Structure formats: C-alpha cells, structure tokens
Amino acid sequence: MALKDWINYADYSDLQNFAYYPYETHNIVYEIGYNLYQVLGGLIAWIIDVLFPNNGLSTWLMSGPVVNLFAIVNLALIIFLVIFTGVLVSLWQERKTLGRFMDRRGTQIGMKGFLQCVADGFKTFMKENTTPKKVDKMGYTWTLSLVIGTSVLVACMLPLSDRFYIVDYDAGFLIVMAIYALAPLFILVSGWAQNNKYTLIGGMRAAQSMISYEIPMLITVCAVAILAGTFNIGGVVAAQNETMWYVIPMALGFIVFFTASCAEAERTPFDLAESESELVEGWQTEYAGMKWGLIMLGDYLRGFASCAMVSLLFLGGWNIAPFVSAEANAFLPELVQLLKGWFVFFLMIWVRASLPRVRIDQILNLGWKVLTPLAIINLGIAVVLKTGGFF
C-alpha cells in the first residue's frame, strides 16, 4: 500500500463510534492524539511494509487496540506539555509581578524575560548531582519521586474544559484531595531520610502545616458539592453556569480555600517548611542539582493546581460567566480556565509581596482555630442555601 493508504488505514470519520473510544463525551485531546498517531504510526507502518512486504507487523501497528493505546499516550503527553507550559508562565508571571512590586523590571532574558525559566532549567541540569553518604537512599530517592509524581498527577487530572481532560470521574474533587493528602507523608519521610536535623524539622513543619490546612480545604470542597449536588468537576462548573459563581454565596469559603491553598503550596507567608533563614532550605536541604530543580517544579505544579481548583470551585471554571451565551462560553474555554487560574495566582503573588513569614505556631493556630471553624460555618451556609431551595 502507498503511504497515504497506511495513514488512512485506521481512519474513523466518527471517533465516538470507534469501538475502542474510551470516553462517553467528546475529548479534543484524544482526537489530536489519535490523528497524530495516524500520521506517525502510518509512516512507520509504511516503512516496515516497504522493507518487509506483506508482514503482519504493519497491520498490527494500525489495528484498533494499538491506535487507541498510542492515542491515550499522546493525550497524556499533550496534557502534560500544556500544564508544564502553564506552570512556566506562572513562574514568569511571579518574577515579573514581584519585580513591579519591588520597583524593578524583573527577569529580562529573552521574550520579555520568559527564557529565564529555560535558563534556570539548564542551570540546575548542569549542576553536580550529589548525594550525602549517610542518607537512607530508598527514602531519599523514592519520596522525591513520589512528591513530584503526585504534583504532576494532581495538576494534569484537573480538566481545562469539558473537552480537554484525561478522565471524567464522579468523585473528581475527592480524588484530587486524596492525592493532595499524600504529600505530607512523603515530605516527612524525605526530611527524616536525609539524616539532617534541619531537614527533619522542615519535614515535620511541612506535615503539620499541610494536614492543618487540608482539613478546611476538604470541608470547603464538601460545601461546594452540596450546592452543586455532585463532586464531579464538570458538574460543579455546569452548576455554576446555570446559577451563579459560588464565590458570591460562599465568599467565606473562597477566602478559606484560597488561604489554605497558599499554605498547601508552601507559599509565603506559609513557607516555614523551607524557611531558608532558619533551616537552610528546610526539608529540601540535601537535594542538589536537578533534584532540587524538580522539587521547585513540583511546588509550582501544586500552586498551579491550587489556582485551577479555586477557579473550578468558585469562579465558574472554563465558562466566561452564567449570563454569557453558550456560543461565547464554548469559544476557547481552555484559555478562559488558564486565565482565571493565572488571576488567582496573581493574588497569591500579591500576598507573598505584602505579608511577612509567620511563625509555625501561628500557622497551625490559623489552620486549626480559625480556618477550620470558618470552613464549618461555610458548610452550614451551603446546607441552608440548598435546603432553602436557593440552589
């Protein structure tokens, strides 16, 4: 067969009727991944067929199960690249915004300073990858991988629109919060495994802080689920588009969740787990080179995910506004979600530039004695609004 025939070998005009299509609704990322494999896989199959005529491998490469498998792999890669680019934009945004707050220009390396992120990546990659002698190597290595892996997983599991997602699950927000809850354990074990008193103290601080702030976050998510009637992420966004953004009836919940998100991402003024003026670099002290760079990337991934969750829970997600027409809301919803997330991240930057670091006891008191009661009050407000028939 000719190259064109191999590329069109697995051509299905209606992908949702494809026997191996894994989704119930339209997924534009899967479609892109499918079309990409049609071209690349068809090219490989054609080359093999030219070299070895009438072989079964070429046909197998373009069979339905294989096409579906590589379409899903391409989908995951595309979503990761989009999220990774969004995180780099957030990093650039923070540097430029902090520069303005401090009456300076901020980074200026290439394209309005954006290439500073790339330069930092090369710098950390070129640094020596050292490992202290007396560390627990399994804990030292695996906890780092798990912290970064869960950060990537959380960021990629949050959809950018009703057509741009990896999976659509009914308990979406609960699963995301469950993955969030793994980080304190990994960080505590990592701080202990490094055999350093500063890392141990930093790990203990991180675990204490994260646990104290995850509880009000989860209670707030439950309050949103009561109003929306579902934990499904798309369902929460659709419910807001039918009524109003939940930041209006649950302004208290928005404040609680935003504050807890800053602490969950270890951002100033809640960065006592790092606290370089006291603990060198906290639980990250003994990680050098690219390992430290990946930890920083993980921190920004969690921050990016937290901002995305604020947008999805309280700001209508990928819909522009409830009063806007369906056609307008359907125009580039992924960009709308990203812009809302970057707006929330701007608020985080503003907090960082305005407030000094607080003590660890103040952080814990704020989480347990202030935010948790406020989250419970917000939950009560949601119950009253729901039972009263307002939502």
TASULDA-V502160 format. One record per pair of residues at least 12 apart in sequence whose ideal C-beta (glycine too) atoms are under 6 Angstrom apart, sorted by the first residue. I is the first residue (numbers start at 1). J is the second residue. Records with the same first field share a line. If there is no record, write none. Layout:
I->J ; J
//
This chain:
3->46
6->42 ; 45 ; 46
7->38 ; 39 ; 42
9->62
10->62 ; 67
15->31
19->64
20->64 ; 68
26->163
28->163
29->75 ; 78 ; 79 ; 164
30->71 ; 75
33->71 ; 74 ; 75
34->71
36->74
37->67 ; 70 ; 71 ; 74
41->61
45->58 ; 61 ; 62
79->156 ; 166
80->156
83->155 ; 156
86->338
87->300 ; 301 ; 304
88->117
90->304 ; 345
91->117 ; 300
92->114 ; 117
94->349
95->107
97->349
98->353
101->353
124->290 ; 293
125->290
127->289
128->289
129->289
130->288
132->286
134->195
135->193 ; 194 ; 195
136->193
139->189 ; 193
140->193
143->186 ; 189 ; 190
144->291
146->186
147->186 ; 298
148->294 ; 298
150->179 ; 182
151->298 ; 301 ; 302
153->179
154->176 ; 179 ; 305
155->301 ; 304 ; 305
158->305 ; 308
159->233
160->334 ; 337
161->318 ; 333 ; 334
162->234
164->334
170->232
171->231
172->231 ; 232 ; 233
173->221 ; 231
174->231
177->218
181->214
184->207 ; 210 ; 211
187->203 ; 206 ; 283
188->203 ; 207
190->283
191->203 ; 283
194->286
196->285 ; 286
198->279 ; 280 ; 285
199->283 ; 285 ; 286
201->279
202->273 ; 279 ; 282 ; 283
203->283
205->272 ; 273 ; 360
206->273 ; 283
209->263 ; 363
212->364 ; 367 ; 368
213->260 ; 263 ; 264 ; 367
215->372
216->256 ; 260 ; 371 ; 372 ; 375
217->257 ; 260
219->375 ; 379
220->253 ; 256 ; 257 ; 375
223->253 ; 378 ; 379 ; 382
224->246 ; 313
226->382 ; 386
227->382 ; 386 ; 391
233->312
237->317
240->316
241->319 ; 322
243->391
244->322
245->315 ; 316
246->314
247->314
249->385
250->378
252->374 ; 378
253->378
254->314
256->371 ; 374 ; 375
258->310
261->306
262->348
264->306
265->302 ; 303 ; 306
267->348
268->352
269->355 ; 357 ; 358
270->363
272->360
307->341 ; 344 ; 345
308->341
310->344
311->340 ; 341
315->340
317->337
318->333 ; 336 ; 337
320->336
//
